[in-house]
Amino acid sequence: MKKFILLFSIILLVQIHTEAQKNVSKTGTTAASFLEIPAGATAVGMGGAFVSKASDATTLYWNAAGIASFTQTELTVTHTNWIAETSFDFAGLVVPLGNLGNIGLSFTQLSMPDMKVRTIEMPEGTGEYFTASNIALGVAYAVQLTDRFTIGFNAKYIQEKIWHETASGFAIDAGTTFKTDLLNGMVIGAAISNFGTSMKLAGRDTRAFYRVDDTKMGSNEQIPYEIELDSWDLPLCFQIGASTNVINSDLFRWGVAVDAIHPNNNYESVNVGTELSYCEYFFIRGGYQSLFLDKSEGGLTFGFGVASKELFGTTAIQFDYAYRDFGRLENIHIFTVDLKF
């Protein structure tokens, strides 16, 4: 059974990666772009170089295979003050099942304040307001096939909504991690994200009425028709990376990580990051996102975290913060609370 799962996973990753290579750069031509917003202060603080890490339950976003190593139930909640006065929130729950593997649940949301409905005739507003929001619900499963190799899958339901129109779709994330004997036990991770259906907006505002012939009296003015909108692919992304601890003593741990990203809607880029830990209680992080990406905005990140172990028996809590430079756009602040019990 394990050999079958391993073979199936390798075939799936190769096939999906081949699909991702068909397009080079199609910036702004995919649906559900909120799926590309990075989750978690720890990951963002390390420049998004997180596909081979498994520090908290935001691993559900980066690489579902990472949750296979969790031995405690873990709940993570993260909030991001995103650009243009929008808010990005992520919540993840991982539950260990012993030898059966681990399962995870995740919720992702991009929300924004109500906005005025404006028309050419009434540019200051019609008195109406509209809303827009995006959500994704995920169910993940991961298992440790050997003491070094893990594999995981995450199935997601995705929905985008603006005023009276809604688009929905389904996607699967798949990933693996492998612990080597090189460089103090370097971990290699690979993940493919958002392999799924295309999405198309539909709703009552795409329905209208057509008059058959304006030149003839008695022509029917109430013949309904539907405005057909285009379908758009999801932001498919293949990511591979490695991480290791350069120093791992009783007091200090210094880790470094690097990821290479291949999306279907942009050029390839590299994320790099580092984390310095003191007694696993205090953490300082830094990194850079989107290295070598043409015309990228900003990229520098840093963050810190404070952990409290055995707060109530075996319960532990950790607070993390991260900052991301977004160049000419508004800079980003991320807050995460992680609870292990």
C-alpha positions in Angstrom: 0.0 0.0 0.0 2.8 2.4 0.9 4.6 1.7 -2.4 1.4 2.3 -4.3 0.8 5.7 -2.5 4.4 6.7 -3.2 4.2 5.8 -6.9 0.9 7.6 -7.3 2.2 10.7 -5.6 5.3 10.8 -7.8 3.2 10.4 -11.0 0.8 13.1 -9.8 3.5 15.6 -9.0 5.3 15.1 -12.3 2.1 15.4 -14.3 0.9 18.5 -12.5 4.3 20.1 -12.8 4.2 19.4 -16.5 0.9 21.2 -16.7 2.3 24.2 -14.8 5.2 24.5 -17.3 2.9 25.2 -20.3 2.5 28.8 -19.4 5.3 31.2 -18.7 3.8 34.5 -17.7 0.1 35.4 -17.5 0.0 37.9 -14.6 -3.5 38.7 -13.6 -5.2 36.0 -15.7 -6.1 33.5 -13.0 -9.1 33.3 -10.7 -9.0 33.1 -6.9 -5.8 35.2 -6.5 -6.3 35.2 -2.7 -5.0 31.7 -2.7 -1.6 33.1 -3.4 -1.5 35.3 -0.3 1.0 33.6 2.1 -0.4 32.4 5.5 1.3 32.7 8.9 3.7 35.1 10.5 6.4 32.4 10.9 6.4 31.6 7.1 6.2 35.3 6.0 8.9 36.3 8.5 11.1 33.7 6.8 10.4 35.2 3.3 7.9 32.5 2.4 10.7 29.8 2.3 8.5 27.3 4.2 7.6 24.3 1.9 10.1 22.1 3.8 9.2 23.5 7.3 6.5 22.3 9.7 6.6 24.8 12.5 2.8 25.3 13.0 -0.5 24.5 11.5 -0.1 27.0 8.6 1.8 24.0 7.1 -1.7 23.1 5.8 -1.3 26.1 3.4 2.4 25.5 2.4 2.7 21.7 2.3 0.1 19.3 3.7 2.8 16.6 4.1 4.4 18.6 6.9 1.5 17.9 9.3 2.4 14.2 9.4 5.1 14.9 11.9 2.8 16.6 14.4 2.3 14.7 17.7 -0.1 17.1 19.4 -3.4 18.7 18.4 -2.5 22.1 17.1 -4.7 25.2 16.3 -3.3 28.2 14.4 -5.1 31.5 13.8 -3.5 34.2 11.7 -4.6 37.7 10.7 -3.0 39.8 7.9 -3.6 43.5 7.3 -3.5 43.1 3.5 -3.2 45.8 0.8 -6.1 48.2 -0.2 -7.7 48.0 3.3 -8.5 44.3 2.9 -8.1 41.6 5.6 -6.7 38.1 5.1 -7.4 35.5 7.7 -6.3 31.8 8.0 -7.2 29.2 10.6 -5.8 25.7 10.7 -6.4 22.7 12.9 -4.3 19.5 12.9 -5.4 16.4 14.8 -3.0 13.4 15.1 -4.4 9.9 14.5 -1.4 7.9 15.6 -0.3 5.3 13.1 -3.2 6.2 10.8 -1.7 9.5 10.0 -2.8 13.1 10.8 -5.8 15.1 9.5 -6.2 18.8 9.2 -8.9 21.4 8.6 -8.3 24.9 7.3 -10.3 28.0 6.6 -9.1 30.9 4.4 -10.9 34.3 3.9 -10.1 37.5 2.2 -12.6 40.3 3.2 -13.1 44.0 2.7 -15.4 46.8 3.9 -18.6 47.5 2.1 -18.2 49.8 -1.0 -20.5 52.3 -2.7 -22.3 51.3 -5.9 -21.2 54.0 -8.4 -22.5 54.5 -12.0 -21.5 57.0 -14.7 -24.7 59.0 -14.0 -24.1 58.8 -10.2 -20.3 58.7 -9.6 -20.7 59.7 -5.9 -22.9 56.6 -5.3 -26.4 55.4 -5.8 -27.1 54.9 -2.1 -26.5 51.2 -2.4 -23.5 49.3 -1.1 -21.9 46.0 -2.3 -19.6 43.5 -0.7 -16.8 41.3 -2.0 -15.3 38.3 -0.2 -13.3 35.1 -1.0 -13.2 31.9 1.1 -11.6 28.5 0.9 -12.3 25.4 3.0 -9.8 22.6 3.2 -9.6 19.0 4.5 -6.1 17.5 4.6 -4.6 14.1 5.3 -0.9 13.3 5.7 1.0 10.1 6.7 4.6 9.3 7.5 5.5 6.4 5.2 8.9 6.0 6.7 10.9 7.7 9.4 12.1 10.1 6.7 9.4 10.4 4.1 6.0 12.0 4.4 3.2 12.6 2.0 0.0 14.7 2.3 -3.0 15.9 0.3 -5.4 18.8 0.9 -8.8 19.1 -0.8 -10.3 22.6 -1.0 -13.6 24.2 -1.8 -13.1 27.7 -3.2 -15.6 30.5 -3.5 -15.4 34.1 -4.8 -18.2 36.5 -4.4 -18.8 40.1 -5.5 -22.2 41.7 -5.1 -24.7 39.3 -6.6 -22.2 37.2 -8.6 -20.5 34.1 -7.3 -17.9 31.7 -8.6 -16.9 28.4 -7.0 -14.5 25.6 -7.7 -12.5 22.7 -6.2 -8.8 22.1 -5.9 -6.2 19.7 -4.5 -2.8 20.4 -3.0 -0.3 17.6 -2.9 3.1 17.5 -1.2 6.0 15.5 0.2 8.9 16.0 2.6 12.1 14.0 2.9 14.7 14.1 5.6 18.2 13.5 4.4 21.6 12.7 6.1 23.1 15.8 4.6 23.9 19.1 6.4 22.6 18.3 9.8 19.5 16.4 8.6 18.4 18.8 5.8 14.8 18.4 4.9 13.6 18.7 1.3 10.0 19.5 0.5 7.9 19.8 -2.6 4.3 20.8 -3.1 1.8 21.5 -5.9 -1.0 23.9 -5.0 -4.4 24.7 -6.5 -4.7 21.9 -9.1 -8.4 22.0 -9.8 -11.4 23.3 -11.7 -11.7 26.6 -13.5 -14.0 29.3 -12.0 -16.7 31.4 -13.7 -18.8 34.2 -12.1 -22.6 33.8 -12.4 -25.5 35.5 -10.7 -28.6 37.6 -11.2 -26.7 40.5 -12.7 -25.7 38.4 -15.7 -29.4 37.9 -16.5 -31.1 40.5 -18.8 -34.0 40.8 -21.2 -34.0 41.2 -25.0 -36.4 42.9 -27.3 -36.7 40.8 -30.5 -37.3 43.7 -33.0 -37.3 47.4 -32.0 -38.9 48.3 -35.4 -42.1 46.3 -34.9 -44.9 47.1 -32.5 -45.9 44.3 -30.2 -42.4 42.8 -30.1 -41.8 40.8 -26.9 -39.6 42.8 -24.5 -39.3 40.1 -21.9 -37.2 37.4 -23.6 -34.6 36.5 -21.0 -31.0 35.8 -21.9 -27.9 35.1 -19.9 -24.6 36.9 -20.4 -21.9 34.2 -20.5 -18.7 35.1 -18.7 -15.3 33.5 -19.3 -13.9 30.8 -17.1 -10.5 31.3 -15.5 -8.0 28.8 -14.2 -6.8 28.6 -10.6 -3.3 29.9 -9.7 -1.4 26.6 -10.0 2.0 26.7 -8.3 4.8 24.2 -8.0 7.2 24.8 -5.1 10.3 23.0 -4.0 12.7 23.8 -1.2 15.1 22.8 1.5 15.8 23.7 5.1 18.4 22.8 7.7 19.8 23.9 11.0 23.3 25.4 10.8 23.5 25.6 14.6 21.5 23.3 16.9 22.7 23.6 20.5 20.9 23.6 23.9 20.5 27.4 23.8 20.5 28.4 20.2 19.1 27.0 17.0 19.8 28.8 13.7 18.0 27.5 10.6 18.1 28.5 7.0 15.6 27.7 4.2 15.3 28.3 0.4 12.4 27.7 -1.9 12.0 27.8 -5.7 8.6 28.7 -7.1 7.1 27.9 -10.5 3.6 29.4 -10.9 1.3 29.2 -14.0 0.7 33.0 -14.0 4.1 34.5 -13.6 7.8 33.9 -13.9 9.9 31.7 -11.6 11.3 33.2 -8.4 13.1 32.2 -5.2 12.3 32.8 -1.5 15.0 32.7 1.1 14.7 32.9 4.9 16.4 32.3 8.2 15.3 31.8 11.9 17.3 32.2 15.1 15.8 30.6 18.2 16.8 31.0 21.8 15.8 28.0 23.9 12.7 27.6 21.6 11.2 30.4 23.5 12.2 33.5 21.5 12.5 33.7 17.7 13.9 36.2 15.3 13.3 35.8 11.6 14.3 37.4 8.3 14.0 36.7 4.6 13.3 37.9 1.1 10.5 36.9 -1.2 10.4 36.8 -5.0 14.1 37.0 -5.7 14.9 37.2 -9.4 11.2 38.0 -10.2 11.0 40.8 -12.8 9.1 43.9 -11.7 8.3 42.5 -8.2 7.2 44.9 -5.4 9.4 44.8 -2.3 10.3 41.4 -0.9 12.1 42.1 2.4 10.6 40.4 5.4 11.3 40.1 9.1 9.5 38.9 12.2 9.7 37.6 15.8 7.9 35.2 18.0 7.5 34.3 21.7 6.5 30.9 22.9 5.3 29.6 26.3 5.7 25.9 26.9 3.6 23.8 29.2 1.3 26.6 30.0 -1.4 24.3 31.3 0.1 20.8 31.6 1.1 19.9 28.0 -0.5 23.0 26.5 1.8 25.4 24.7 1.0 28.8 23.2 3.1 30.9 20.8 2.6 34.5 19.4 4.3 35.5 16.1 4.5 38.7 14.2 5.9 39.4 10.7 6.4 42.4 8.5 6.6 42.4 4.7 7.9 45.2 2.5 5.5 45.6 -0.5 7.4 48.4 -2.3 5.1 51.1 -3.7 2.1 49.3 -2.2 1.0 49.3 1.5 3.4 47.3 3.7 2.0 44.2 5.3 1.6 43.2 9.0 0.8 39.6 10.0 -0.2 38.3 13.5 -0.4 34.6 14.4 -1.4 32.7 17.5 -0.5 29.0 17.7 -1.9 26.7 20.4 -0.7 23.1 21.0 -2.6 20.8 23.4 
